[in-house]
Amino acid sequence: MNTIETFYAAFNKGDWQTMADCYHPEAEFTDEVFVGLKGREVPAMWRMLIERGGGDMDVTFSHVQETAEKGSADWVAVYLFSATGRRVINRIHAEFELKDGKIYRHRDRFDLHKWAAQAMGFKGKLLGSTGFFRKKLQKTARAGLDRYLSRNI
């Protein structure tokens, strides 16, 4: 099993420690919500999300491609959004740069508007495509990760 497959198999099991082991110490991560995470912030984000999910997240992955330097995958996360209790089915495309056999840069892309409509209902459907919503969500997510890091890592 290659690094990317190991990462997603661990994610599906809720095994944040194995996920963390897949990352290079100088890793960087960005998606639509968590922007510009570096180093220890990256595995801490996954740990936080897994712990908040309470083991109710289902992760499937496909189309994994990996060379010594790059990789990509498509993955789907099905879970209850902790802030609202609403069910989310999020379809994501991931791109990776690898260094020393570890994930060095990780970029996830997904439809934030579609995610917001599922996670937040009417309010998310109405505002989910606006820059204001994106910035507020990113700021809230960053503050939550900072609080998590100060208590747990």
C-alpha positions in Angstrom: 0.0 0.0 0.0 1.4 3.4 -0.9 1.4 6.5 1.3 -1.9 8.0 0.0 -3.7 4.7 0.3 -2.3 4.2 3.8 -3.5 7.7 4.7 -7.1 7.2 3.5 -7.4 3.7 4.9 -6.3 5.1 8.3 -8.7 8.0 7.9 -11.6 5.6 7.4 -10.6 3.8 10.6 -10.3 7.0 12.5 -6.6 6.3 13.1 -5.3 9.8 13.3 -1.9 8.6 14.5 -1.2 6.7 11.2 -2.5 9.6 9.3 0.0 11.9 11.1 2.8 9.4 10.3 2.0 9.9 6.6 2.9 13.6 6.7 6.4 15.1 6.4 7.3 17.2 9.5 7.2 20.3 7.3 3.9 19.5 5.6 1.4 22.1 4.3 -2.3 21.7 3.9 -5.1 23.8 2.3 -8.7 23.2 1.5 -11.8 25.4 1.2 -12.0 25.8 5.0 -8.6 25.3 6.5 -6.1 27.5 4.7 -2.3 27.5 4.9 -1.8 24.9 7.7 1.8 24.0 8.3 3.8 21.4 10.3 2.1 20.1 13.4 -1.2 22.0 12.5 -1.9 19.5 9.6 -2.2 16.3 11.6 -3.8 18.1 14.5 -6.6 19.3 12.2 -7.3 15.6 11.2 -7.2 14.5 14.8 -9.6 17.3 15.8 -12.0 16.4 13.0 -11.9 12.7 13.8 -12.5 13.4 17.5 -15.3 15.8 16.9 -16.9 13.2 14.5 -17.2 10.7 17.4 -16.3 7.8 15.1 -19.4 8.4 12.8 -17.4 9.4 9.7 -17.3 7.1 6.7 -14.5 7.8 4.3 -14.1 6.1 0.9 -11.4 6.8 -1.7 -10.7 6.1 -5.3 -8.6 7.0 -8.3 -5.4 7.0 -6.2 -2.3 7.8 -8.2 1.1 8.2 -6.7 4.7 8.6 -7.9 7.7 9.4 -5.8 7.0 13.1 -6.1 3.2 13.5 -6.7 -0.1 12.0 -6.2 -3.9 12.5 -6.3 -7.0 10.8 -5.1 -10.8 11.3 -5.0 -12.5 10.8 -1.7 -15.9 11.1 -0.1 -16.6 11.8 3.6 -20.0 11.1 5.0 -20.6 12.5 8.5 -22.8 14.6 10.8 -21.6 18.2 10.9 -20.9 18.7 14.7 -22.2 22.3 14.8 -25.7 21.5 13.4 -26.0 17.7 13.5 -26.8 17.7 9.8 -25.6 14.9 7.5 -23.0 15.9 4.9 -21.7 14.0 1.9 -18.6 15.8 0.8 -16.9 14.8 -2.5 -13.3 15.9 -2.6 -10.4 15.8 -5.0 -6.9 15.8 -3.4 -3.6 16.6 -4.9 -0.3 15.8 -3.2 3.4 16.6 -3.4 5.6 14.0 -1.7 9.0 14.3 -0.1 11.0 11.5 1.5 8.1 9.1 1.0 5.7 11.4 3.0 3.0 13.9 2.2 4.7 17.3 1.9 1.9 19.4 0.3 -1.8 18.4 0.4 -4.5 20.4 -1.4 -8.2 19.3 -1.1 -10.8 20.9 -3.4 -14.6 20.6 -2.9 -17.7 22.6 -3.7 -18.0 24.8 -0.6 -21.5 26.0 -1.6 -22.8 22.4 -1.8 -21.1 21.6 1.5 -22.6 24.7 3.2 -26.1 23.8 2.0 -25.8 20.3 3.5 -24.0 21.3 6.7 -26.1 24.5 7.5 -29.3 24.1 5.6 -31.1 27.1 4.2 -28.6 29.6 5.6 -25.7 27.7 4.0 -27.6 27.4 0.7 -28.3 31.1 0.7 -24.8 32.3 1.8 -22.5 29.4 1.0 -21.2 30.8 -2.3 -20.3 34.3 -0.9 -16.8 35.5 -0.1 -18.1 36.8 3.2 -19.3 33.3 4.2 -16.0 31.7 3.1 -13.9 34.1 5.1 -16.1 33.8 8.2 -16.0 30.0 8.0 -12.2 30.0 7.5 -11.7 32.4 10.5 -14.0 30.2 12.7 -12.2 27.0 11.6 -8.8 28.6 12.3 -9.9 29.7 15.8 -11.2 26.3 16.5 -7.9 24.6 15.5 -5.9 27.1 17.5 -8.0 26.4 20.6 -7.6 22.7 20.0 -3.8 23.0 19.6 -3.5 25.0 22.8 -5.4 22.2 24.8 -4.2 19.0 23.1 -0.9 19.2 21.4 
